[in-house]
């Protein structure tokens, strides 16, 4: 407001007190030409500052979440990952895989069976597969038993709506205990890694620690 009033006084030839005299900009009391009614399109001589794969000022926005993450159905849809584990009858982990939190358990059954390394025994060749597999109702998928039997493994899966949930309690508690021991590692309770292979490496390391602690307890 004060700047506008001072400019108006200067245009009328009446400078404020103590200010040097100012001359008019134009004899016709006009400052410049009138802006056109239709604006010209904006010129794009330079590329955008946020582009994918650029560097410096042209660096693109990064991913908000890492790989192998999805909305957790039991945690208000928060993004996270799920740990799938296969263990023996004593609770020792044989293999572990990670997936998005909204991945169904049955989708990782066959990859789990195909991922664990052969186990050496005192006699004979290393074991490449177990003799029998027990699973709860989450794995009651029509095509899954045939896939498991094709690998020479006997399977026992609880059927939905037919069998009681307590029938496999003596087998299921072994898996639940193994998963509980694995989640005692704080690094696996909450995922901090952006890359899925890093989180998988920490899960593998947790299984190695479980086997090492069990081995030291048996040998000592």
Secondary structure, 3 states (H helix, E strand, C coil): CHHHHHHHHHHCCCCCCCCCCCCCCCCCCCCCCCCCCCCCCCCCCCCCCCCCCCCHHHCCCCCCCCCCCEECCCCCCCEEEEEEEEECCCCCEEEEEEEECCCCHHHHHHHHHHHCCCECCCCCCCECCCCEEEECHHHCCCCHHHHHHCCCCEEEECCCCCCCCCCCHHHHHHHHHHHHHHCCCHHHHCCCCCCHHHHHHHHHHHHHHHHHHHHHHHHC
